[in-house]
Amino acid sequence: MNTYFIEKKEDFIGRQEEKKRLNEITAQAGAKIIIVYGRRRVGKTELLEQTFRERNLLKFEGQEQLHPPEQMQFVMQQLAGYAQEPLLEKVKISSWVDVLQYIAERTAQGKWTIYFEEVQWLANYEPHFISALKYMWDNFFRHNAQLIIILCGSSPSFMINEVIKSRALYNRSQYELPLKEFNLIETQAMLSNHSQREILDAYLTIGGMPEYLLRLKNKTSVYLKLCNESFLPGAFFSREFEKIFTSSLAKNKHYKKIVAFLSKYKYSTRDKIREHLKLKSGGGLTALLQDLEVCGFIEKYTPYNLADNSLLARYCINDAYLQFYFKFIQPVEKRITNGDFTSNPLHALNMTNYQKWLGFAFERFCRKYQRIFAKILGFSGINYRVGTYFSKQSDKGEPGFQIDLIFDRDDHVLTICEIKYLQTKVTGKIIEEFNKKLELFPNKNNKTLQRVLITNSSADNTLLRRAYFDRIIDLTDIFSIENWSI
């Protein structure tokens, strides 16, 4: 029987920990089910194909918008090609059990890997495929001790709620591998021809999706390449938005509405989101928000000193590309289609506005990777609570303010971070701004304050001479491989 051939990719970057984990699972005795999930473009297929290329691999891929009978027939068509049995395409099938039975008969012995790609489409977001797999696993597949079944999907919410948490597959030699975007060091390896500042800008703009980063991988500037891939007719980043939701979430109109609503604000509360959607209390908003969080599209964050269910919890878009799309691509979509920027796509992206936006993106980056900054500062081994601090204007006329990042440490220290993304050096003016925040900040337990500046730039001589900050973290620290090896 033929197998799915994958050529070895010599320039495969990153995923060392994930490959190690998959190899460890493979080495264990007995048949196995491996469940892999992650957002579209995160590199699931590349990782799995490169890891399992030397085994007998059969890959069956779900197709967008096909009904269950059509999905089954397409799998049978693929099996007919592998088995070199054309008559399999003509076999009448009525259920997934029938389809899986034909596959099981041809993989009953030997070192086989059966790889189901885009499971949410194969299953049509319903439980029938998983239920059929459970039956076939119990009665057929598990009897081949060298067999591996891979269930891979671009809808994290479906993979978690309908596959991993499914009673059908519970405790059936099941292994889970969530795949996240590249970190900054892996991004640096992919964009090795660029400076640290450009690599950070790329990461802040489109995140660590390997497919996205490939679009910027050449010797031209990130800014120029980004504009070419965003503002020309049919450009990759201008078309990606619709595909994200098709792959990652079932057809529920509220998902897009929530993300579009959050795109208009730096953050919003749960009540404001419910009001926008016109949902009643208990109208399923919790599930919608959790699904978007699981996919990595939005982030829920609360003041460091309050519980996660606090009414002061805030939501914002967490996905870098979505932030960029709503801010700079969506407003000019018609002009992109009309070719208004064909002669010079740089005219579509105002540099001043873009750099200001990067400042907010840098704040999100620092919150997301707070553990890296804890390691840089030397207290990662100490228990701490971390988050932002924000207050509203008080009745006494005190202004509202936000502290970007706070670590409330068990060693009786509050590490308070000011985050600055600048094109020039940080000057002494920042001291006055930061002092005002500290004067209003309620240090109720009278903890020692550690003042930290996190910046993409550097400090000028005035600021350095005043030695106001206990530590200044710059790109040299942020790009240290040692700091990311946690």
C-alpha positions, 0 to 999 in steps of 0.5 A: 500500500502506498503512503503519504510521502513527505520530503525532509525539510532541511531548514525546519525551524523551531519546535524542538520541545514539541518534536521531543514530546512527540518522539517520547510519546511514539517510543512508548508501548502500545497504540496511541491517540495524539490530539494536536490543536492550535490556531490556523497558520501555527505550523501544526501540519509542518510539525506533524509531517516532519516528525512522522515522515519516516513512518507509514503515514496515511493522511486524511484531510477534512474539507471546508463546507462539505456535508458529512456524506461528502466528507466520508466519500472524500476520505474513501477517495483518499484511501482508494489512492493509498491502497491502489483500489479504485473500487473503494471510491464506489463503495456505498457507505452510510457512517463513519464506522464504515469508513474507519472499518476500511482504514482499520483493515488496511492498518491492522499490522505494522508501523502505521500513523493515521493522520486526520487533519482538520478534524472539526471539518471532518466531524462537521462540528458534531460528535458522530466522527468521535463516537465512531472512532471510539467504537473502532478504537476499542474493537480494532485500532488498539489491537495494533500496538504500533499504530498511532492515530493523530487527530489535528484541528485548527479549532481549539475550542472544538478540539478541547470541548468535543475531542479531549473532553469527550467521554468517548475517548476518555482514558484511551491512550490519549495524548494532548499537544497544544501548539502555540505560536513561535516565541521571540527567539524562534522568530529571530531564527526565522528572520535572521537577516533582520535587526532585533528592532525589526524582529520585535516590530514584526512580532508585535505586528503579526505575532509568531505564526510561522506562515505569517513570518515567512511572508516577511522573510527576505532582506528588504525591510519588515515595514516594506514587506508588510505593506506589500503583503497587506495593501496590494489587491489580493494581498495575503494579510488582507485576505487572511481575516475571513479564513481565520474564523472559518478554520477556528470557529463554527459558524456563530455570528457572535464570534466575529461581532465580539472581536470586531467590537473589541477592535474599537477599544483598547479594552472592554468589560463583559457587561459592555460586550453583552450590551453590544451583542444584545444578549440577556444574562446567561445567554451563552456569553461565557462560552463565547468568550472562553472559546475566543480565549482558547483560540488565542484571539482575545485575552481576559485580564484583571488587576493583579490584586483581584480575582479572575471573576472580578467585575473589573476584568477586562477583555482585549484582542490578544492576537497580534494579526487581528489587532493589525488587521482591524487597525490598518487593513479593514478601514481601507479594504475597498481601496485595496480592492480598487488598487489605490495603493498598487503604485505605492503600498507604503502610502496605506500605512501611516508610519506615525500611527503605526509606531504609536500602535506598536506601543500598545502592542509592546504593552500586550507583549510584556504582559503575555510574556511576564514570566520572561521578565520575572526571570530577567529580574531574578525572582522567577523562583519566588511565588508572585501574583502578576497583572496590571493595575488600573483605577478610575478617577476618584470623587476627590478629583484624583486622575485615573491611571494605569500601571502597565505591569506589577509583580506582587511578590511573596518576598514582600516586594512589589516590582512595578514596571513602566513599559515604553516603546519609543523610536528615540532614547528614553529621557528623564521626563519619564520619572515625573510621569512614573512618580505621579502613578506611584504617589496614587498607588495604594501600597497597603502592605507597605511593601518594598517597591522595585522600579523597572523600565522595560523599553525597546530603546535605551536610556539617555545619559540624563536618565542614567545619571539619575539612577531612578530605576532599579533596573532598565530592561532593553532589547539585549535582555529581551532577546537573550536566549538564556532568558527564554529557556524556561 
